[in-house]
């Protein structure tokens, strides 16, 4: 890549100008019921159906923005001998597998790219390997199509995540290399210099950019308090403004609360989607407002809820309810299938799953036009014709992977609001 691409993301809803995606590939198929739990899945996915549904998602985004693919970016980088050696060394050091260095470096850039993502099969060249229950010497990256998690565009910075699970660590090495060599941005690596056992975890699904001085962050199984403290120290050191970080505690179970964006997302300048029982109702999970003044002093206090905290600092958000407002069981069902997980490609224009019918009804009642993804792709419906709209994706199989449209997209450039 000759020209470095610009990074600038100052909100969750500004008009999208660039996004990174990763098409699910053989790494999704390289999973069995036996290893699914280690791969952070509760079930195995049908790759054929996943690909059909994912194509809808990427085709919609190709209609509204520039799309960059992880494999294209990575394969381009691997043409450079020094970059290839550095990346392979970083990965093999982290995974304690230096014996595969020569084998990987002897591969063509395309084969190496595929191997780093789809896994390196274990050869039956020793008794130990022959009797091993492992199929791979380097495990496939089953979760990489959730590109949101391994890195985060925050203003004109990129935060490389510190993943909570070892099985996803290689994703961060790949994204670190991509952002250091293909994009123009300050890259902050959360894991750099950290003792391996120190729990300074942070993942992109927990980090929402509310404005140019306000972050909303979830803490739970994937993002730790120390991870948030580290992010604050790295990104709010500028003395030119007051910073606000709103922190929301998340339940450890069920697994649908893996990240904050499974319970809260921004839809428009004055609308957000919430899972009401967690975000608005009284419960044991705290919402904490951290204010950092230009002199570096902090004020930390517990507040009523996430929406009221944002509204207290000059937002004007009206919450819409995942699963509607009538039945708590329906709310639970639709939250489980990413009913709160929306991705905005412009203010008031979002992508989500069609399967969450009560959530779509909630949006429709608030003035969002429901558009078919297929009709948007075929240009028989145009998002630009509507002030507010939801593009409805097929998601019977994708949703079973545990994420929605926001999880599968990593924005790198948005227009300022």
N, C-alpha and C positions, 0 to 999 in steps of 0.2 A: 504494500500500500504506500503510494508516494506521498499523499497528503494526509496529515493527521486530522482526524475528525474532532469537532468541538464538543465539549461537554458543558451543558448548562441546564439544570433542572431546578426551578424555584417554586414549583407547586406540584400537586398531584393532578391538576386539571388543565393547565395551560396547553394550547394547541400543540400537538405532538409533531415533531420534525424528524425524529430519529429514534429507533428502538432496536434492541438486540434480542433475537430469538434463537432457540435451538430446536430443530425438528426432532421429535422422538425417533430413535433408530433402533438398531439391533440391541443396544444396551437395555432397552425396555423388555425385549423378548428374552434376554439372558437372565431370567428370573424364574424361580420355581417356588412352589408353596413352602418348601423347606427354608429357602433363604429370603423370602419376601419380608419377613419381620426385620431382619438385619438390614435390608435395603430400605427400611422405613415405610413399607407398604403393609396394608392389612389384607391385600388381595393381589393377585397377578392380573395384568391387563392384556387385552387382545390388541396386538400392535396394528393389525389391519384396520380395526375400527378406530383406534386411537389416531392413526394417520389420516383417515377420512375426516374425522372431526377437527383435527389440528389444522388440516389444509384450509378448512373454512376460516379458522382463526387467522392464519397467516395471510390468506387472500383478502380478508377484510382490512387488515393492517396495511397490506400493500396498496390498497385503494386510498388510504388516508395519510400515509407517511412513508418516509424512507425506512427500509428494513435491512438490518445487517444480521448475518447469520454467524453463530459461533464457529462452525466448521470452516466457513470461508475465511474468516478473520484468522483463525488458528493455522489453517493450512498455508495461508499467505506468510505468516510469521515463520513457520517451520522451514521455509526456503532459505532462511538466513542461518548459516552454520553456528554462529555464536549464540543466537537466541535459542536454537534447537538444543544445543548442549546445556545451556543454563536451565532451560525448562525441564529437561529430562533429569538433570542432576537434582534440581529442587524437588521434583516429584519422588524420585527414587530415594533420596535422603529422608524425606518425610515418611515414606512408606517402608523404609528399612529394607529396600530390595535392590542394592547396588549391583547384584549379579546380572541384572537384565539390561545394564547400561549399553553394552556393545550391541546387543540384539536390537534395542530400540533405535540407536543411532545409525544402524545400518539400513533401516527402513527408508522408503521414499517419504517425502513430506505428507502425501495423502494417506499412505498406510499408517504412518506414525500418528497422524491426526485421528484416524479411525480407531487405532489401538488405545490411545489415551482416553478416549471416550467410551468405546465399546468393550474394552477389557483385553488383557493379554491371556490367551488360553494357557493352562498349565500343561507342560509336556510330560508324557509318561516315560521319562528317560532315567528314572531312578525308582527304587522300591518305595521310597517315601512318597514320591509324587504319584506312583501307580496306585498306592493304597489310600491316598488322600481323598477326602470327601469334597475338597474344593475343586471347582472346574477351572478357576482362573488364578493365574499368578498375580495379576493386577486386576482388581475387581472392576466391573463395568460401572459407569456413572448413571445408575438407574434414574436419578432425580434431576438430571441436568436440564431437562426441558422446562423445569421451573427456574428460569434464568434470573428471577428476581432475587434469589437468596444469597448467591455467592459474592455479589458486589452491589453497591448502592450508589447511584448518582445523587449527590447532595450539593446543590448549588453548582459551583464549578469544580467540585472535588469528586473523587471516586473513593468510596470506602470499600476496601477488600475485607470481606467478612471473616470472622473467626467462627467456623461452623461448630455446632454442638456435637455433631456426630462425625467420627473419623471417616466413615464411608463417603462423606461429601467433601473431604478436604481437598482432593485433587481439583475440584471445580474452582476453588479459589486460586490455585497456582495458575491454572489456565487463564482465568479472567485477569489476574494480576499481570501476566505477560501481555495479554491483549491490550489492556489499558495503558501499560507503560510504553508500548511501542506503536500503537495504532491510533491513539487518541491524545488530544491536547488537554491535559487536566492534571491537577495535583492528586497523586495517588497516595492514599493513606492505608497502610496495611495493618489491620487490627491485630494480626498474629505476630507481627515482627517484633523480635526481642522479648517475647512473652515465654515464660516457663511453660513447657507443654502441658503440665497438669493444672495450670492456673486457669480458673473458670472465667475468662474474660470473653465470653461468647456474645456474638451479635450476628443476626441474619436479616437479610433484606426485607423479608415479609413482615418484620416487626417495625420497620422504619418508614414513616410517612412524612413527606415534606409538605407542610401546610402553607408555608410562605417563605420569604427570603430571610426570616429570622425566627421561625417557629417550626419545631419538629414534634411529631407525635410518635411515641415509641412504646411497643409492648414488651413486657418482661414476663418470662415463663420458662418453659423447658428449652427453648432455643436461644433466648437472649437473656443474659444475666445482668444484675445491677452493676457489676464491675465493667461489663461491656458497655453499658450506657455511660458510666462515669468516664471511661476511656474515650468514647466518641465525643462527649461534651468537651473534654480537655483538648482534643485534637481539632475540633471544628468551630469552637466558639471563642477562640483566643483573641480575635479581632476586637479592638476597643471602640469600634465606630458605631455600635448599636447595642440595644438591650436584646438579649436572647431569651427565648422561652422554649422549654422542653416539657411537654405533657406526657407523663408516663402512666400506662395502664397495666395493672397486674392481670395476668391471664391464668385460667385454671390449668392444672396439669393434665386433666382428662375431661371429656373425651379428647381423642387426638385431633378432632376438627378444630380445636383452639390452638393449633400448632403455632400460628402467628397472629398478630393483631389484625392483619388485613382479612382474616376469616371472620371477624366480628365487626369491623369498622372500615369503611372506605369513603373517600370524598367523591361526590358526583358532580358538583357544580360549585360556584362561589358561595351559594347559600343553601346547599343541600348535601346531606351525607346519608349513607346507608348504615344502619346499626342493627346488631343483634340485641334487642331490647333487654332481655334478662341480665346480660353482662354489662352493657354500656350505660343503661339508664336506670334500671331498678336498683334498689338498695341491696347490697350483697357484701360478701367478705373481701372482695377484691378491690384494693385501693386505687384511686386515681390521684396522682401526685403532680403538682405544678412546680417546676424548677425555673426560677427567674435568675438570669445571670446579668448583672449590671455591667456597664462599660468599664468600671474599675475592677471587675473580676469577682466582686462579692456576690454570694448566692443567697436566695431565699427559697426554702423548700417547705412546701405545705401540702397536706391532704385536702382535696377539694371534692365537691359533690359528685361530679361525673365528667366524662370526657367532653361532651358537647357543651356543658355549661362553662367548663374551663376555657375552651376555645372562644366561646361567646364573650367571656369576660375580658378578652384581649382583642376586641374589635372584629371578631368574626360575627356572622349573622346566620348561623346554621340552623336549618330545620331538619330534624331527623326523619328519614323514612325507614320503615321496619322490614327487615328480612323475614319473610314468611307471613307478612301481613300482621294484623292487629287482633285477631279473634281467637286464635287457638295456639296454645303454647307447644303442643305436639308438632303442629305444622311448622312453627318457628324452628324447632329443634331439627326437624327433617331437612328443611331447606338450608339451614346454617351448615349442617353436615355436608351437604353437597354444594358448598361454596356460594350460597345464596347472598351473602354479604360481600363477596369478593368481586368488585367491579373494577374495570380499568378504563379510565377516561382518556379519550384521544382528542378532546377539546372540552371547553366548559359546557357542562350539561349534555355531553355526548359520550356514552359509555358502552362497554361490551360486557355481556354476562351470559349465563347459561339459560336456555329456553326452558329447561326442565323445572326451574323454580317458578311455577306458575303464580303462586300467591305473592311472591316478591315482584313479579312483573305486573300483577294487578295493582300493587301498591304504587309502583312507578307510573303506571298508566293513569291512575286516579290523581296523580300529582302533575299531570300534563306531559309526561314523557311519551313520545310516540314509539311504539314497539315495531322495530323493523326486522325483517327476516335477513339473516346473514346471506343466504343465497341470493336474495333480491338485491342486496347491496353489492355483492360480487358481480352480478349480471348487469348492474347499472340500471335496474328498473326501479330502484329506490335510492335516493341520495340523502345521506345524513345532512348535507349542507342545506337541504330544503326545510329543515326543522330547527327550531330554537333549542328543543330538548329531545333527545331520543335515546333508546337502548337498542343496540344491535344484538339480537338473540341468537346465540350459537347452539348448535347441537352439542350435547355434552353428556351422553349416557355413559360413555366409557372414560373420557377424560376426567370427569368429576370423581370417578372412583380412584384416581391417582392421588387425590387429596388436595387439589388446588384448582383455582379458577383463572380468569383472564389476567388479573393482576399478577398472580404467581408466575405466569408463563411469559411475562414481558419485562424487559429491563430498559426503561427509557433513558436516552442519553441527551436528548435535546428537546426542550419545550419553549414555546414563546412565553415571554413574561405576561402576567395577567395585566 
